[in-house]
């Protein structure tokens, strides 16, 4: 392997912005994993709130204060977006399981559509629930 001519290409993608163009398919795949794990934080916050409500007024007041704070609003908003994004990405993978829309151009447009759709659906959810 030592005598293989590798040319001037980099050996590893450690400098993504310089040598490699980040693709929508890889970015959306990464976001799917991140949103799946991030949903755990939102679920943990809601479970804590529900458990505090079942324990008594003191713990509930604390949990409710956190949930209604700017941090709680941020986590819940992020969870709504993550839920919509993760759902749309799951539907995309379901379609891909049938062998459809696997061409590079279409796959990249699907990644863009998932980001746009998740932002739109999040805005609609916020408009309907937080008014």
Secondary structure, DSSP 8 states (H G I E B T S, - for coil): -TT---TT--SS-S-HHHH----HHHHHHHHHHHHHHHHHHHHHHHHHHHHHHHH-HHHHHHHHHHHTSHHHHHHHHHHHHHHHHHHHHHHHHHHHTTT-S-SHHHHHHHHHHHHHHHHHHHHHHHHHH--
